[in-house]
Every structure is written in structure tokens, then in C-alpha cells.
Amino acid sequence: MIVQLSNDDYQELFALFTSTTREELEQIYMANSQDYFRNEKVLEEYELTQEKGEFALDAWRAVMYFLHRHGFVLSKDGQVVDLEQSSGYDR
């Protein structure tokens, strides 16, 4: 199976990447919020000002939560990975 991302997927991933708290995470899925992911203009330029470690952590968190939200299952050595918990978003 090959995963092909839509424009909505790119918008959601970018919104997840820039949402560092659980509250911000919830707002990206609220259509009436200014942070709603479908409002992201992914063709605009974005300037990254974070340290590499923060970037890596945010990227990991965004991808793990994206996979969880879209129903993917990830396993390692026969063990299913808890994608939501692996995302690291505080509860």
C-alpha cells in the first residue's frame, strides 16, 4: 500500500506541526477556530526559527498523531505502537 497525501493532509500535518500544546491540537480540528487546519495556506513560505531538536520533536509528534487520527497501525517487532501516546501531546 502506498500512502498518497491530499492537500487537506498537508494542511493538517502543517497545523499539527505548529500546534505544540494539547489545547492548540484540539483547536486545529474546530471549524470555527482561527487555527482550523483547513485554513492553512501550505503554498505560502514559512520561516523556521526553532532549534533542530525542537523541530525533530514537533515533526515526530505531528506524524504520530496524524497516523493515529487517520486509523493507521504501526508495529515494531510484532508489538503494536500506541500512536496517540507516542505523539507526546499532554493529556
C-alpha positions as CSV (number, residue, x, y, z in Angstrom):
1,M,0.0,0.0,0.0
2,I,1.3,3.5,-0.9
3,V,0.1,6.4,1.1
4,Q,-0.7,9.5,-1.1
5,L,-1.4,12.7,0.7
6,S,-4.1,15.2,-0.3
7,N,-3.9,19.0,0.1
8,D,-6.1,18.5,3.3
9,D,-3.5,16.1,4.6
10,Y,-0.7,18.6,4.0
11,Q,-2.7,21.3,5.7
12,E,-3.4,19.0,8.7
13,L,0.2,18.0,9.0
14,F,1.4,21.6,9.0
15,A,-1.2,22.6,11.5
16,L,-0.2,19.6,13.7
17,F,3.5,20.6,13.4
18,T,2.8,24.1,14.6
19,S,0.5,23.0,17.4
20,T,2.7,22.4,20.5
21,T,0.1,22.0,23.2
22,R,-3.0,19.8,23.6
23,E,-5.2,22.9,23.5
24,E,-3.8,24.0,20.2
25,L,-4.1,20.5,18.9
26,E,-7.8,20.5,19.7
27,Q,-8.3,23.9,18.0
28,I,-7.0,22.7,14.7
29,Y,-10.0,20.4,14.4
30,M,-12.6,23.0,15.3
31,A,-14.0,24.6,12.1
32,N,-14.8,27.8,13.9
33,S,-11.3,28.3,15.2
34,Q,-8.8,30.6,13.6
35,D,-6.3,27.7,13.9
36,Y,-8.6,25.3,11.9
37,F,-6.2,23.2,9.7
38,R,-8.2,23.8,6.5
39,N,-7.3,27.5,6.8
40,E,-3.6,26.7,6.4
41,K,-2.2,28.1,3.1
42,V,0.5,25.5,2.5
43,L,1.9,27.1,-0.6
44,E,3.0,30.2,1.4
45,E,6.5,30.5,2.7
46,Y,7.2,29.5,6.3
47,E,10.3,30.5,8.2
48,L,11.5,28.0,10.7
49,T,13.1,29.5,13.8
50,Q,13.3,26.5,16.1
51,E,16.3,24.6,17.2
52,K,16.8,21.3,15.3
53,G,15.9,19.2,18.4
54,E,12.6,21.1,18.8
55,F,11.9,20.7,15.1
56,A,12.5,16.9,15.2
57,L,10.3,16.5,18.3
58,D,7.5,18.6,16.7
59,A,7.8,16.6,13.4
60,W,7.6,13.3,15.3
61,R,4.6,14.4,17.3
62,A,2.8,15.6,14.3
63,V,3.3,12.5,12.2
64,M,2.4,10.1,15.1
65,Y,-0.8,12.0,15.8
66,F,-1.7,12.2,12.1
67,L,-1.2,8.5,11.7
68,H,-3.3,7.8,14.8
69,R,-6.1,10.2,13.7
70,H,-6.3,8.5,10.2
71,G,-6.5,5.0,11.6
72,F,-3.0,3.7,10.7
73,V,-1.5,0.9,12.8
74,L,2.3,0.9,13.4
75,S,4.1,-2.1,14.8
76,K,7.7,-2.8,15.8
77,D,9.0,-6.3,16.4
78,G,5.4,-7.6,16.4
79,Q,4.2,-5.1,19.0
80,V,1.6,-2.5,18.0
81,V,2.7,1.0,18.8
82,D,0.3,3.3,20.6
83,L,0.4,6.2,18.1
84,E,-1.6,8.6,20.2
85,Q,0.6,8.2,23.3
86,S,3.7,8.2,21.1
87,S,2.7,11.6,19.8
88,G,3.6,13.1,23.2
89,Y,0.8,15.5,23.4
90,D,0.0,16.1,27.0
91,R,-3.4,14.9,28.1
